[in-house]
Amino acid sequence: MGRFAARLTIAALLAVVTACGVDTGSSVGGPETPEPVVVGASDTVESELVARLYAGALEAAGRSTEVVLGLGDRADRVAALDANRVALVPEHTGRLLHWFDPDADVTDAEDVFEALNKSLPEGLTVSDYSPADDRSALALSAAQADDLGARSIDDIASACAGMTLYASDTFREDAQALSGLRSAYGCTFGTVVPVRSTSDAARELIVGASPVGGTTAAAPDVARDELVVLADTNDAFTAQNVVPLFRSGVLRADDVKGLSVVLQLTTADLTDMAGRVRGGEITSADAAGEWLAEHI
């Protein structure tokens, strides 16, 4: 009778365990392998480079990844995140802030990041930003900077009305760049000529009489053509630090920790890599691999 009672007790316990939804088919279990993180990038060299840096950092932390290129503009990238076609994309703090909150008027890096976190819609999040900053910038040719004795925007503020600004498409993406110049320096250019790329703006500086280039801090053309970037001592331009934008709940704590290696990325690093890729010296995958090998 004692053995019979024991068998009944065991059977009853198994019934309870099964009713609770616990798998009794195997005594050995383990964590499920997470899905690969799909990292997307736009069609720019810089976006592809940073996407490969994020993917490589995640791989080094033990998470498998896939890289999808050519997503297009910010609307396309956000739509790809919303549709779960990608899980993470590289972004810039200020441009992303103005996408979700066009009226935001902060420019300091920390203030921009704080405002960005508040502006993000449910389902999207960011982790910490890197020092790499592609904020708007004004540039002069070396000869013109020497003639004017100009090293900061303050040095040309009083002469802006008689100057022509050749504004690249990336510069114009900062909708508050020109209003920021007016409020911070009293600088309003006599003529603003839109040009497509920073290369076009740089070309105008080299051949023009008295133009100013509207470019960005990480543009390889600035370093290649030895242009003088004017210091923005009054913070007229919004910080544009590199930051990962991703779907909430996709990354584990170890994944986010792995991404932190990219917090070492500087503006000079990004400019140098982009210049080498554009010049055909190296592929974006190899450039990202070299950088990660030096920093992990």
TORKOL-4160 file (C-alpha; in steps of 0.2 Angstrom, whole numbers, padded with zeros to 4 digits, m for minus):
296
<pt num="1" X="0000" Y="0000" Z="0000"/>
<pt num="2" X="0015" Y="0012" Z="0004"/>
<pt num="3" X="0022" Y="0010" Z="m0014"/>
<pt num="4" X="0005" Y="0012" Z="m0022"/>
<pt num="5" X="0002" Y="0028" Z="m0012"/>
<pt num="6" X="0019" Y="0034" Z="m0017"/>
<pt num="7" X="0015" Y="0031" Z="m0036"/>
<pt num="8" X="m0001" Y="0041" Z="m0034"/>
<pt num="9" X="0008" Y="0055" Z="m0026"/>
<pt num="10" X="0021" Y="0056" Z="m0040"/>
<pt num="11" X="0007" Y="0055" Z="m0053"/>
<pt num="12" X="m0002" Y="0069" Z="m0045"/>
<pt num="13" X="0014" Y="0080" Z="m0045"/>
<pt num="14" X="0017" Y="0077" Z="m0063"/>
<pt num="15" X="m0001" Y="0082" Z="m0067"/>
<pt num="16" X="0001" Y="0098" Z="m0058"/>
<pt num="17" X="0018" Y="0102" Z="m0066"/>
<pt num="18" X="0010" Y="0098" Z="m0083"/>
<pt num="19" X="m0005" Y="0109" Z="m0080"/>
<pt num="20" X="0007" Y="0124" Z="m0075"/>
<pt num="21" X="0015" Y="0123" Z="m0093"/>
<pt num="22" X="0032" Y="0116" Z="m0088"/>
<pt num="23" X="0040" Y="0105" Z="m0101"/>
<pt num="24" X="0043" Y="0088" Z="m0094"/>
<pt num="25" X="0049" Y="0080" Z="m0110"/>
<pt num="26" X="0067" Y="0083" Z="m0106"/>
<pt num="27" X="0078" Y="0086" Z="m0091"/>
<pt num="28" X="0091" Y="0096" Z="m0100"/>
<pt num="29" X="0087" Y="0114" Z="m0106"/>
<pt num="30" X="0096" Y="0130" Z="m0111"/>
<pt num="31" X="0092" Y="0148" Z="m0117"/>
<pt num="32" X="0086" Y="0150" Z="m0134"/>
<pt num="33" X="0098" Y="0157" Z="m0147"/>
<pt num="34" X="0092" Y="0175" Z="m0151"/>
<pt num="35" X="0088" Y="0180" Z="m0168"/>
<pt num="36" X="0102" Y="0190" Z="m0178"/>
<pt num="37" X="0101" Y="0209" Z="m0176"/>
<pt num="38" X="0098" Y="0216" Z="m0193"/>
<pt num="39" X="0108" Y="0232" Z="m0195"/>
<pt num="40" X="0103" Y="0244" Z="m0208"/>
<pt num="41" X="0111" Y="0259" Z="m0217"/>
<pt num="42" X="0107" Y="0273" Z="m0229"/>
<pt num="43" X="0116" Y="0275" Z="m0245"/>
<pt num="44" X="0130" Y="0286" Z="m0239"/>
<pt num="45" X="0148" Y="0280" Z="m0235"/>
<pt num="46" X="0147" Y="0286" Z="m0217"/>
<pt num="47" X="0131" Y="0277" Z="m0213"/>
<pt num="48" X="0138" Y="0261" Z="m0220"/>
<pt num="49" X="0154" Y="0263" Z="m0210"/>
<pt num="50" X="0145" Y="0266" Z="m0194"/>
<pt num="51" X="0132" Y="0252" Z="m0198"/>
<pt num="52" X="0147" Y="0240" Z="m0200"/>
<pt num="53" X="0155" Y="0246" Z="m0184"/>
<pt num="54" X="0139" Y="0243" Z="m0174"/>
<pt num="55" X="0137" Y="0225" Z="m0182"/>
<pt num="56" X="0155" Y="0221" Z="m0179"/>
<pt num="57" X="0154" Y="0227" Z="m0161"/>
<pt num="58" X="0138" Y="0216" Z="m0158"/>
<pt num="59" X="0147" Y="0201" Z="m0166"/>
<pt num="60" X="0162" Y="0203" Z="m0154"/>
<pt num="61" X="0149" Y="0203" Z="m0140"/>
<pt num="62" X="0142" Y="0186" Z="m0146"/>
<pt num="63" X="0127" Y="0192" Z="m0155"/>
<pt num="64" X="0125" Y="0187" Z="m0174"/>
<pt num="65" X="0120" Y="0201" Z="m0186"/>
<pt num="66" X="0115" Y="0205" Z="m0204"/>
<pt num="67" X="0119" Y="0221" Z="m0213"/>
<pt num="68" X="0106" Y="0229" Z="m0225"/>
<pt num="69" X="0112" Y="0243" Z="m0236"/>
<pt num="70" X="0104" Y="0256" Z="m0246"/>
<pt num="71" X="0089" Y="0260" Z="m0235"/>
<pt num="72" X="0088" Y="0278" Z="m0241"/>
<pt num="73" X="0083" Y="0294" Z="m0232"/>
<pt num="74" X="0077" Y="0295" Z="m0214"/>
<pt num="75" X="0059" Y="0292" Z="m0218"/>
<pt num="76" X="0064" Y="0275" Z="m0226"/>
<pt num="77" X="0075" Y="0270" Z="m0211"/>
<pt num="78" X="0062" Y="0274" Z="m0198"/>
<pt num="79" X="0049" Y="0265" Z="m0209"/>
<pt num="80" X="0061" Y="0250" Z="m0210"/>
<pt num="81" X="0062" Y="0250" Z="m0191"/>
<pt num="82" X="0043" Y="0251" Z="m0189"/>
<pt num="83" X="0040" Y="0237" Z="m0201"/>
<pt num="84" X="0054" Y="0226" Z="m0192"/>
<pt num="85" X="0064" Y="0224" Z="m0208"/>
<pt num="86" X="0079" Y="0231" Z="m0198"/>
<pt num="87" X="0082" Y="0232" Z="m0179"/>
<pt num="88" X="0095" Y="0245" Z="m0178"/>
<pt num="89" X="0102" Y="0260" Z="m0189"/>
<pt num="90" X="0115" Y="0273" Z="m0187"/>
<pt num="91" X="0109" Y="0290" Z="m0184"/>
<pt num="92" X="0114" Y="0308" Z="m0178"/>
<pt num="93" X="0107" Y="0315" Z="m0162"/>
<pt num="94" X="0102" Y="0332" Z="m0168"/>
<pt num="95" X="0095" Y="0327" Z="m0185"/>
<pt num="96" X="0085" Y="0313" Z="m0177"/>
<pt num="97" X="0079" Y="0325" Z="m0163"/>
<pt num="98" X="0072" Y="0338" Z="m0177"/>
<pt num="99" X="0064" Y="0323" Z="m0186"/>
<pt num="100" X="0053" Y="0320" Z="m0171"/>
<pt num="101" X="0053" Y="0337" Z="m0163"/>
<pt num="102" X="0056" Y="0351" Z="m0177"/>
<pt num="103" X="0054" Y="0365" Z="m0164"/>
<pt num="104" X="0068" Y="0359" Z="m0152"/>
<pt num="105" X="0081" Y="0373" Z="m0150"/>
<pt num="106" X="0094" Y="0365" Z="m0140"/>
<pt num="107" X="0112" Y="0363" Z="m0147"/>
<pt num="108" X="0123" Y="0357" Z="m0134"/>
<pt num="109" X="0127" Y="0338" Z="m0135"/>
<pt num="110" X="0120" Y="0333" Z="m0118"/>
<pt num="111" X="0105" Y="0344" Z="m0120"/>
<pt num="112" X="0101" Y="0337" Z="m0138"/>
<pt num="113" X="0103" Y="0319" Z="m0132"/>
<pt num="114" X="0091" Y="0322" Z="m0117"/>
<pt num="115" X="0078" Y="0330" Z="m0128"/>
<pt num="116" X="0080" Y="0316" Z="m0141"/>
<pt num="117" X="0076" Y="0303" Z="m0128"/>
<pt num="118" X="0060" Y="0313" Z="m0123"/>
<pt num="119" X="0055" Y="0314" Z="m0141"/>
<pt num="120" X="0057" Y="0296" Z="m0147"/>
<pt num="121" X="0040" Y="0287" Z="m0150"/>
<pt num="122" X="0036" Y="0271" Z="m0141"/>
<pt num="123" X="0045" Y="0257" Z="m0148"/>
<pt num="124" X="0061" Y="0266" Z="m0152"/>
<pt num="125" X="0076" Y="0269" Z="m0141"/>
<pt num="126" X="0094" Y="0275" Z="m0142"/>
<pt num="127" X="0110" Y="0271" Z="m0132"/>
<pt num="128" X="0124" Y="0282" Z="m0128"/>
<pt num="129" X="0131" Y="0293" Z="m0142"/>
<pt num="130" X="0149" Y="0294" Z="m0148"/>
<pt num="131" X="0161" Y="0309" Z="m0149"/>
<pt num="132" X="0160" Y="0308" Z="m0168"/>
<pt num="133" X="0150" Y="0324" Z="m0172"/>
<pt num="134" X="0145" Y="0329" Z="m0189"/>
<pt num="135" X="0137" Y="0345" Z="m0185"/>
<pt num="136" X="0135" Y="0359" Z="m0197"/>
<pt num="137" X="0151" Y="0370" Z="m0200"/>
<pt num="138" X="0156" Y="0385" Z="m0210"/>
<pt num="139" X="0173" Y="0383" Z="m0220"/>
<pt num="140" X="0184" Y="0395" Z="m0229"/>
<pt num="141" X="0199" Y="0391" Z="m0241"/>
<pt num="142" X="0215" Y="0393" Z="m0232"/>
<pt num="143" X="0220" Y="0408" Z="m0242"/>
<pt num="144" X="0204" Y="0417" Z="m0238"/>
<pt num="145" X="0205" Y="0413" Z="m0220"/>
<pt num="146" X="0222" Y="0420" Z="m0219"/>
<pt num="147" X="0217" Y="0436" Z="m0229"/>
<pt num="148" X="0203" Y="0439" Z="m0217"/>
<pt num="149" X="0212" Y="0433" Z="m0201"/>
<pt num="150" X="0197" Y="0421" Z="m0198"/>
<pt num="151" X="0198" Y="0406" Z="m0187"/>
<pt num="152" X="0180" Y="0407" Z="m0179"/>
<pt num="153" X="0163" Y="0413" Z="m0185"/>
<pt num="154" X="0165" Y="0428" Z="m0174"/>
<pt num="155" X="0179" Y="0434" Z="m0186"/>
<pt num="156" X="0167" Y="0435" Z="m0201"/>
<pt num="157" X="0151" Y="0439" Z="m0193"/>
<pt num="158" X="0151" Y="0458" Z="m0198"/>
<pt num="159" X="0155" Y="0454" Z="m0216"/>
<pt num="160" X="0142" Y="0440" Z="m0218"/>
<pt num="161" X="0130" Y="0452" Z="m0228"/>
<pt num="162" X="0143" Y="0454" Z="m0242"/>
<pt num="163" X="0147" Y="0435" Z="m0243"/>
<pt num="164" X="0139" Y="0421" Z="m0253"/>
<pt num="165" X="0136" Y="0404" Z="m0243"/>
<pt num="166" X="0137" Y="0388" Z="m0254"/>
<pt num="167" X="0126" Y="0377" Z="m0243"/>
<pt num="168" X="0128" Y="0358" Z="m0246"/>
<pt num="169" X="0113" Y="0347" Z="m0244"/>
<pt num="170" X="0119" Y="0340" Z="m0228"/>
<pt num="171" X="0121" Y="0358" Z="m0221"/>
<pt num="172" X="0104" Y="0362" Z="m0227"/>
<pt num="173" X="0097" Y="0347" Z="m0218"/>
<pt num="174" X="0100" Y="0356" Z="m0202"/>
<pt num="175" X="0084" Y="0367" Z="m0204"/>
<pt num="176" X="0090" Y="0378" Z="m0189"/>
<pt num="177" X="0108" Y="0382" Z="m0195"/>
<pt num="178" X="0104" Y="0399" Z="m0203"/>
<pt num="179" X="0093" Y="0405" Z="m0189"/>
<pt num="180" X="0106" Y="0399" Z="m0177"/>
<pt num="181" X="0119" Y="0409" Z="m0186"/>
<pt num="182" X="0108" Y="0425" Z="m0185"/>
<pt num="183" X="0104" Y="0423" Z="m0166"/>
<pt num="184" X="0121" Y="0418" Z="m0160"/>
<pt num="185" X="0132" Y="0429" Z="m0171"/>
<pt num="186" X="0121" Y="0441" Z="m0180"/>
<pt num="187" X="0127" Y="0433" Z="m0196"/>
<pt num="188" X="0115" Y="0433" Z="m0211"/>
<pt num="189" X="0123" Y="0429" Z="m0228"/>
<pt num="190" X="0119" Y="0440" Z="m0243"/>
<pt num="191" X="0116" Y="0425" Z="m0254"/>
<pt num="192" X="0114" Y="0407" Z="m0250"/>
<pt num="193" X="0117" Y="0395" Z="m0265"/>
<pt num="194" X="0111" Y="0377" Z="m0263"/>
<pt num="195" X="0124" Y="0364" Z="m0269"/>
<pt num="196" X="0122" Y="0345" Z="m0269"/>
<pt num="197" X="0137" Y="0339" Z="m0259"/>
<pt num="198" X="0152" Y="0345" Z="m0248"/>
<pt num="199" X="0163" Y="0342" Z="m0263"/>
<pt num="200" X="0153" Y="0355" Z="m0273"/>
<pt num="201" X="0154" Y="0367" Z="m0259"/>
<pt num="202" X="0173" Y="0364" Z="m0257"/>
<pt num="203" X="0175" Y="0367" Z="m0276"/>
<pt num="204" X="0167" Y="0384" Z="m0274"/>
<pt num="205" X="0178" Y="0389" Z="m0260"/>
<pt num="206" X="0194" Y="0385" Z="m0271"/>
<pt num="207" X="0188" Y="0394" Z="m0286"/>
<pt num="208" X="0177" Y="0408" Z="m0279"/>
<pt num="209" X="0181" Y="0426" Z="m0275"/>
<pt num="210" X="0174" Y="0427" Z="m0257"/>
<pt num="211" X="0162" Y="0412" Z="m0254"/>
<pt num="212" X="0159" Y="0403" Z="m0238"/>
<pt num="213" X="0156" Y="0384" Z="m0238"/>
<pt num="214" X="0141" Y="0377" Z="m0228"/>
<pt num="215" X="0147" Y="0359" Z="m0224"/>
<pt num="216" X="0148" Y="0347" Z="m0209"/>
<pt num="217" X="0162" Y="0343" Z="m0197"/>
<pt num="218" X="0165" Y="0325" Z="m0203"/>
<pt num="219" X="0165" Y="0329" Z="m0222"/>
<pt num="220" X="0181" Y="0321" Z="m0229"/>
<pt num="221" X="0182" Y="0335" Z="m0242"/>
<pt num="222" X="0186" Y="0348" Z="m0228"/>
<pt num="223" X="0202" Y="0338" Z="m0223"/>
<pt num="224" X="0206" Y="0333" Z="m0241"/>
<pt num="225" X="0206" Y="0351" Z="m0248"/>
<pt num="226" X="0214" Y="0358" Z="m0232"/>
<pt num="227" X="0199" Y="0370" Z="m0229"/>
<pt num="228" X="0198" Y="0380" Z="m0213"/>
<pt num="229" X="0183" Y="0376" Z="m0202"/>
<pt num="230" X="0178" Y="0391" Z="m0192"/>
<pt num="231" X="0176" Y="0388" Z="m0174"/>
<pt num="232" X="0158" Y="0389" Z="m0167"/>
<pt num="233" X="0161" Y="0396" Z="m0150"/>
<pt num="234" X="0143" Y="0402" Z="m0147"/>
<pt num="235" X="0136" Y="0385" Z="m0151"/>
<pt num="236" X="0125" Y="0391" Z="m0166"/>
<pt num="237" X="0124" Y="0373" Z="m0173"/>
<pt num="238" X="0115" Y="0358" Z="m0166"/>
<pt num="239" X="0126" Y="0344" Z="m0160"/>
<pt num="240" X="0125" Y="0329" Z="m0172"/>
<pt num="241" X="0134" Y="0315" Z="m0163"/>
<pt num="242" X="0133" Y="0297" Z="m0170"/>
<pt num="243" X="0121" Y="0286" Z="m0160"/>
<pt num="244" X="0112" Y="0269" Z="m0163"/>
<pt num="245" X="0093" Y="0270" Z="m0165"/>
<pt num="246" X="0085" Y="0253" Z="m0162"/>
<pt num="247" X="0068" Y="0244" Z="m0159"/>
<pt num="248" X="0065" Y="0243" Z="m0140"/>
<pt num="249" X="0067" Y="0225" Z="m0133"/>
<pt num="250" X="0078" Y="0219" Z="m0147"/>
<pt num="251" X="0095" Y="0221" Z="m0139"/>
<pt num="252" X="0100" Y="0212" Z="m0123"/>
<pt num="253" X="0111" Y="0220" Z="m0109"/>
<pt num="254" X="0126" Y="0212" Z="m0116"/>
<pt num="255" X="0122" Y="0219" Z="m0134"/>
<pt num="256" X="0121" Y="0236" Z="m0127"/>
<pt num="257" X="0137" Y="0234" Z="m0118"/>
<pt num="258" X="0145" Y="0228" Z="m0134"/>
<pt num="259" X="0140" Y="0243" Z="m0144"/>
<pt num="260" X="0149" Y="0254" Z="m0131"/>
<pt num="261" X="0165" Y="0251" Z="m0140"/>
<pt num="262" X="0159" Y="0263" Z="m0154"/>
<pt num="263" X="0159" Y="0276" Z="m0140"/>
<pt num="264" X="0177" Y="0278" Z="m0144"/>
<pt num="265" X="0173" Y="0284" Z="m0162"/>
<pt num="266" X="0179" Y="0302" Z="m0165"/>
<pt num="267" X="0175" Y="0314" Z="m0179"/>
<pt num="268" X="0193" Y="0312" Z="m0186"/>
<pt num="269" X="0191" Y="0293" Z="m0186"/>
<pt num="270" X="0175" Y="0294" Z="m0196"/>
<pt num="271" X="0182" Y="0307" Z="m0208"/>
<pt num="272" X="0198" Y="0297" Z="m0211"/>
<pt num="273" X="0189" Y="0281" Z="m0214"/>
<pt num="274" X="0176" Y="0289" Z="m0226"/>
<pt num="275" X="0190" Y="0298" Z="m0236"/>
<pt num="276" X="0199" Y="0281" Z="m0238"/>
<pt num="277" X="0183" Y="0272" Z="m0244"/>
<pt num="278" X="0178" Y="0286" Z="m0256"/>
<pt num="279" X="0196" Y="0286" Z="m0263"/>
<pt num="280" X="0195" Y="0267" Z="m0267"/>
<pt num="281" X="0209" Y="0263" Z="m0255"/>
<pt num="282" X="0199" Y="0251" Z="m0244"/>
<pt num="283" X="0181" Y="0244" Z="m0243"/>
<pt num="284" X="0169" Y="0250" Z="m0229"/>
<pt num="285" X="0169" Y="0232" Z="m0222"/>
<pt num="286" X="0188" Y="0232" Z="m0221"/>
<pt num="287" X="0189" Y="0250" Z="m0214"/>
<pt num="288" X="0177" Y="0245" Z="m0200"/>
<pt num="289" X="0186" Y="0229" Z="m0196"/>
<pt num="290" X="0203" Y="0238" Z="m0194"/>
<pt num="291" X="0195" Y="0251" Z="m0183"/>
<pt num="292" X="0187" Y="0238" Z="m0172"/>
<pt num="293" X="0203" Y="0227" Z="m0171"/>
<pt num="294" X="0212" Y="0243" Z="m0164"/>
<pt num="295" X="0198" Y="0247" Z="m0151"/>
<pt num="296" X="0191" Y="0231" Z="m0144"/>
